[in-house]
Amino acid sequence: MRSLGIVRKVDHLGRIVIPKELRNTLKLDKGAPMEIFVDDDMIILRKYVVDEACIVTGEITPQNKRLANGMFLSPKGAEILKKEIDSNKTWE
């Protein structure tokens, strides 16, 4: 992770303004959904990309795998599907 040397203050409503140059670079339009993560003392903002969401759980994780049909599956989603398949082994 690299520092951009940009400092912003939190306003009285708890808001922080993302600089216009950064919004342009990341193609963040007005109203763009953002995900918020916490890692120890860091707050991480990430552009929410629905296309990468797990088809089973809706989760977006770095571990999500893209399937051959273009859909994504999270580790938790894969576990749910495996249990479902194992419980329905009467397909034959």
C-alpha positions in Angstrom: 0.0 0.0 0.0 1.4 3.4 -0.9 0.8 6.8 0.5 -0.4 9.5 -1.8 0.5 12.3 0.6 -3.1 13.5 0.8 -4.5 14.3 4.2 -8.2 15.0 4.8 -10.1 15.8 8.0 -13.2 14.1 9.1 -16.1 16.6 9.3 -18.7 16.9 12.1 -20.9 14.2 10.4 -18.0 11.7 10.1 -17.5 12.3 6.3 -14.2 12.4 4.4 -14.0 13.9 0.9 -12.1 11.7 -1.6 -10.1 14.1 -3.8 -11.4 14.6 -7.4 -8.2 13.4 -9.0 -8.5 10.1 -7.2 -12.2 9.8 -8.0 -11.4 10.4 -11.6 -8.5 7.8 -11.6 -10.7 5.2 -10.0 -13.8 6.1 -12.1 -15.9 6.8 -9.0 -19.0 8.6 -10.1 -21.4 10.4 -7.8 -23.3 7.8 -5.8 -20.8 5.0 -6.6 -21.1 2.2 -4.0 -18.1 1.6 -1.8 -17.1 -1.3 0.4 -15.6 -0.5 3.8 -13.1 -2.9 5.5 -11.2 -2.6 8.8 -7.8 -4.1 9.2 -6.3 -3.3 12.6 -6.0 0.5 12.7 -6.7 0.9 9.0 -9.9 1.8 7.2 -9.9 0.5 3.6 -12.3 1.8 1.0 -12.9 -0.3 -2.1 -15.0 0.3 -5.2 -17.9 -2.1 -4.9 -18.0 -4.3 -8.0 -21.2 -6.3 -8.2 -19.8 -8.5 -11.1 -17.3 -10.0 -8.7 -19.9 -11.0 -6.1 -20.3 -14.7 -5.3 -23.4 -16.1 -7.0 -24.3 -18.0 -3.8 -23.5 -15.6 -0.9 -23.1 -12.2 -2.6 -19.7 -11.8 -0.9 -16.8 -10.0 -2.5 -13.5 -11.3 -1.3 -10.0 -11.5 -2.8 -10.4 -15.3 -2.7 -13.4 -15.3 -5.1 -12.7 -17.4 -8.1 -14.1 -16.6 -11.6 -15.9 -19.7 -13.1 -15.9 -20.7 -16.7 -19.3 -19.1 -17.2 -18.0 -15.7 -15.9 -19.7 -15.9 -12.5 -17.8 -15.7 -9.3 -17.7 -18.1 -6.3 -16.4 -17.4 -2.8 -14.8 -20.0 -0.6 -17.9 -19.9 1.6 -20.2 -20.3 -1.5 -18.2 -23.2 -2.7 -18.6 -24.9 0.7 -22.4 -24.3 0.6 -22.6 -25.8 -2.9 -20.4 -28.8 -1.9 -22.7 -29.6 1.1 -25.8 -29.3 -1.2 -24.3 -31.6 -3.8 -23.2 -34.1 -1.1 -26.7 -34.2 0.4 -28.3 -34.8 -3.0 -26.2 -37.8 -4.2 -29.4 -39.5 -5.4 -29.1 -38.0 -8.9 -28.1 -41.3 -10.4 
